[in-house]
């Protein structure tokens, strides 16, 4: 992680908090009728008090006037049993994810910011750092480093996944994080949502390479019925919901690559379609992807698709389901997954994604490019704690 980026994150939080405290600090009285009208008085109100709120499902939040800043964190505690047919079974326990993030809404919710750090790797890493200005429901401008708006599954936060991971297909076709600008908004009374981003193409935390080859990424989404949140278990939040969304995404980039014969350029084109359905406690989603590569060592035309289903057998407490995926990026590979997720409840209080335990099984067919060329069987138990 670049040290200066961490410093920028701290400064951003501090400055935004200061702006929030300063707003409405001076009020001009209305002029009075008569002899005193020529000398209106300036009055400084009492300083704004900071109100602190903390809780499992609230994080640590401070409010001052119309502004708020919050701090959250989450971690995955994971136990795996992985078998490659013909080889020994590998048992291991890990903490693959351990993150802290801060959000803020300032200036009557017109100005927002988000900063997220990963601490589970060999060294801390800055994942997201951006600010955004909310002009209206139709236009919000974001500047900084963020998850690119190409795939519905990648837009969905890690905390809101129903399965232990996003899956083989998304890992292969998602465009990752990048630095740039994005314009988003809703049109036609919320029927249409759009995202349009221009990023530098250098991907996450890369300040030197590929800055002369920006990528253009766009996505539109049509929403019918209840808007389905970016959550793989939407009925945690929507009681007896009925909704359908259809999304279309595309991306284009041209970048330099180093090869055996010197530096060349590759052109990448991407297309995606996604569908999400919510029917009470049942949710269904599917996505399809295409990537075309020209002048590149990559496969000229790669394809991938997956379908996912989840159903609550106990409302807001126990969900079961699975996912089937296929990709053709060189050798064809199939993946099959099943899961059972338990969500903590105390009486009438549901904690949702804040405390959940997922038991999953995944099978990936053999892929000669993966090294061993063997099928993989993976059983996984994962606990998510999120405040």
Secondary structure, 3 states (H helix, E strand, C coil): CCHHHHHHHHHHHHHHHHHHHHCCCCEECCCCCCHHHHCCCEECCCCCCCEEEEECCCEEEEEECCEEEEEEEEEEEEEEEEEECCCCEEEEEEEEEEEEEEEEEECCCCEEEEEEEECCCCCCEEEEEEEEEEEECCEEEEEEEEECCCCHHHHCCHHHCCCCCCCHHHHHHCCCEEEEEEEEEEECCCCEEEEEEEECCCCCCCCCCCCCCCEEEEEEEEEEECCCCCCCCHHHCCCCCEEEEEEEEEEEEEEEEEECCEEEEEEEEEEEEEEEEEECCEEEEEEEEEEEEECCCCCCEEEEEEEEEEEEEECCCEEEEEEEEEEECCCEEEEEEEEEEEECEECCEECHHHEEEEEEEEEECCCHHHCCCCCEEEEEEEEEEEC
